[in-house]
Amino acid sequence: MSMVIGRISDQTIVEVSGLMGNINMPSFSAAIATNYGGQASDYTIYTMSSAEQQRYENGDQYSVVWSVNVITGLDFYAEDTKRWIRLTSNKTRAAADGVDSIVITINVMKADQSSIDTTYNGTIVFNVQTDVNTLIECVFVAGVCTKTLKTTNSRLYYIPTQNTKRVVDDTGTEFRIDQNYVLALQLISPM
């Protein structure tokens, strides 16, 4: 279980603990007061539900919900309203001959993933995982960016890099990456 520890007087979070086993709550509360000052009664401790803990570990953005000097939960509204990035391609393999190519389409999806967010216009730079450091700058118009990938060098490309869960555009807006639509593309030397 993970815990959120808050100071009651100003409703600030003083610590978010990692996974903890069985603890002696009175001793733990006393240790909090020792670490942060005041009395144990100056603090509130909230234990995350398993669903909240999963989202916290995932790096989801959240705010802490307070009610009468007690933390009552975590609110993931800010995360849940972020738009999604979905990547697709016309094929996953092409000859590395400088002519054959792969067309990549990157869509900004609405937060509920129901459709492309045609109101989005902006620029996002994606890190590409390959044997050389590569970036792809995408300029979106009406929520869509199309790029053509071709080269004379054989390589495997992951767009975006593996385990990338979020990207940020040129205005600082964060987007979630739809992990079902991450691309692994291979450009191979012609035989």
C-alpha positions as CSV (number, residue, x, y, z in Angstrom):
1,M,0.0,0.0,0.0
2,S,1.1,3.5,-0.7
3,M,0.2,6.5,1.5
4,V,-0.3,10.2,1.1
5,I,0.7,12.3,4.1
6,G,-0.8,15.7,4.5
7,R,-0.3,18.6,6.9
8,I,-3.8,19.6,8.1
9,S,-3.1,23.3,8.9
10,D,-2.3,24.3,5.3
11,Q,-3.5,21.2,3.5
12,T,-0.1,20.5,1.9
13,I,1.3,17.1,1.0
14,V,4.5,16.5,2.9
15,E,5.2,13.0,1.6
16,V,3.9,10.3,-0.7
17,S,5.3,7.0,0.5
18,G,6.1,4.1,-1.7
19,L,4.8,0.6,-1.1
20,M,4.8,-0.2,2.5
21,G,4.0,-3.5,4.3
22,N,2.2,-3.7,7.6
23,I,3.0,-0.7,9.8
24,N,2.3,0.3,13.3
25,M,0.2,3.4,12.7
26,P,0.8,5.1,16.1
27,S,4.6,4.7,15.7
28,F,4.4,5.8,12.0
29,S,2.3,8.9,13.0
30,A,4.9,9.8,15.6
31,A,7.7,9.4,13.1
32,I,5.9,11.8,10.8
33,A,5.7,14.4,13.5
34,T,9.4,13.9,14.3
35,N,10.3,14.3,10.6
36,Y,8.1,17.3,9.8
37,G,7.5,19.0,13.2
38,G,4.5,19.4,15.4
39,Q,2.3,16.7,16.7
40,A,1.1,13.5,15.1
41,S,-2.4,15.0,15.2
42,D,-1.2,17.8,12.9
43,Y,-1.1,15.3,10.0
44,T,-3.5,13.1,8.1
45,I,-2.6,9.8,6.4
46,Y,-4.4,8.5,3.4
47,T,-3.9,4.9,2.1
48,M,-4.3,4.6,-1.6
49,S,-6.7,2.0,-3.1
50,S,-5.1,-0.5,-5.4
51,A,-6.6,1.4,-8.4
52,E,-5.2,4.7,-7.2
53,Q,-1.8,3.1,-6.5
54,Q,-1.7,1.6,-10.0
55,R,-2.4,5.0,-11.5
56,Y,0.1,6.7,-9.2
57,E,2.8,4.2,-10.2
58,N,1.9,4.8,-13.8
59,G,2.7,8.5,-13.4
60,D,-0.8,9.7,-13.9
61,Q,-1.4,13.3,-12.8
62,Y,-3.6,13.7,-9.8
63,S,-4.7,16.1,-7.1
64,V,-5.5,15.3,-3.5
65,V,-9.1,15.6,-2.2
66,W,-9.5,17.0,1.2
67,S,-12.6,17.1,3.4
68,V,-12.7,18.5,6.9
69,N,-9.0,18.1,7.6
70,V,-8.8,14.6,6.2
71,I,-7.5,13.4,2.8
72,T,-10.4,11.4,1.3
73,G,-9.0,10.4,-2.1
74,L,-7.0,11.2,-5.2
75,D,-8.7,12.9,-8.2
76,F,-7.3,11.9,-11.6
77,Y,-9.5,14.4,-13.6
78,A,-6.4,16.3,-15.0
79,E,-5.1,13.0,-16.3
80,D,-8.4,11.7,-17.6
81,T,-9.0,14.9,-19.7
82,K,-5.6,14.7,-21.5
83,R,-5.8,13.9,-25.2
84,W,-4.2,10.8,-26.6
85,I,-1.6,10.3,-29.4
86,R,-2.3,7.4,-31.7
87,L,0.3,6.3,-34.3
88,T,-0.3,4.2,-37.4
89,S,1.6,3.3,-40.5
90,N,0.8,2.0,-44.0
91,K,3.3,-0.9,-43.4
92,T,5.9,-2.0,-40.9
93,R,8.8,-3.0,-43.3
94,A,10.4,-1.3,-46.2
95,A,13.6,-1.6,-48.2
96,A,16.4,0.7,-47.0
97,D,17.1,1.8,-50.6
98,G,16.2,5.5,-50.3
99,V,13.1,5.0,-52.4
100,D,10.8,2.6,-50.6
101,S,9.1,4.3,-47.7
102,I,6.8,3.9,-44.7
103,V,4.1,6.5,-44.2
104,I,3.4,7.3,-40.6
105,T,0.2,9.0,-39.5
106,I,0.0,10.5,-36.0
107,N,-3.4,11.5,-34.7
108,V,-4.3,13.6,-31.6
109,M,-7.4,11.8,-30.2
110,K,-9.9,13.3,-27.9
111,A,-9.6,12.4,-24.2
112,D,-12.3,9.7,-24.6
113,Q,-10.5,8.4,-27.8
114,S,-13.8,8.6,-29.7
115,S,-12.3,10.6,-32.6
116,I,-9.5,12.8,-33.8
117,D,-9.4,16.2,-32.0
118,T,-9.7,18.4,-35.1
119,T,-9.3,21.5,-32.9
120,Y,-5.6,20.7,-32.2
121,N,-2.9,22.5,-34.1
122,G,0.6,22.4,-32.7
123,T,4.0,20.8,-32.8
124,I,5.2,17.7,-31.0
125,V,8.8,16.4,-31.2
126,F,9.0,12.6,-30.8
127,N,12.1,10.7,-29.6
128,V,12.7,7.7,-31.9
129,Q,14.5,4.7,-30.5
130,T,17.1,3.4,-33.0
131,D,20.8,2.9,-33.1
132,V,21.3,6.7,-33.6
133,N,19.6,9.5,-31.8
134,T,16.7,10.5,-33.9
135,L,13.8,13.0,-33.4
136,I,10.7,13.5,-35.5
137,E,9.1,16.9,-35.4
138,C,5.4,16.7,-36.2
139,V,3.4,19.8,-37.1
140,F,-0.3,19.0,-36.5
141,V,-3.1,20.5,-38.5
142,A,-6.6,19.7,-37.4
143,G,-5.2,16.9,-35.1
144,V,-3.2,15.0,-37.8
145,C,0.4,14.8,-38.8
146,T,1.8,12.6,-41.6
147,K,5.5,11.7,-42.0
148,T,7.3,9.6,-44.6
149,L,10.2,7.5,-43.4
150,K,12.8,6.3,-45.8
151,T,16.6,5.8,-45.6
152,T,19.5,3.9,-47.1
153,N,20.5,2.6,-43.7
154,S,19.1,-0.6,-42.3
155,R,17.6,0.0,-38.8
156,L,14.7,-0.8,-36.5
157,Y,12.7,2.3,-35.4
158,Y,10.4,2.5,-32.3
159,I,8.2,5.5,-32.5
160,P,8.0,6.8,-29.9
161,T,10.7,5.2,-27.8
162,Q,9.7,2.1,-26.0
163,N,8.0,2.7,-22.6
164,T,7.2,6.4,-23.5
165,K,3.8,7.1,-21.9
166,R,3.5,10.8,-22.5
167,V,4.8,13.6,-24.8
168,V,4.6,17.4,-24.5
169,D,3.9,19.8,-27.3
170,D,5.5,23.2,-27.9
171,T,3.1,24.9,-25.5
172,G,3.7,22.5,-22.6
173,T,0.5,20.5,-23.1
174,E,0.9,16.9,-22.1
175,F,-0.6,14.0,-24.2
176,R,-0.9,10.4,-23.3
177,I,0.5,7.8,-25.7
178,D,-1.9,5.0,-26.7
179,Q,0.3,2.0,-26.0
180,N,-1.8,-0.1,-28.5
181,Y,-0.6,2.1,-31.3
182,V,3.2,2.4,-30.8
183,L,5.1,1.6,-34.0
184,A,8.0,-0.8,-34.5
185,L,9.2,-0.2,-38.0
186,Q,12.0,-1.9,-39.9
187,L,13.9,-0.6,-42.8
188,I,16.1,-3.4,-44.2
189,S,18.8,-3.5,-46.8
190,P,17.5,-4.8,-50.2
191,M,18.7,-8.2,-51.2
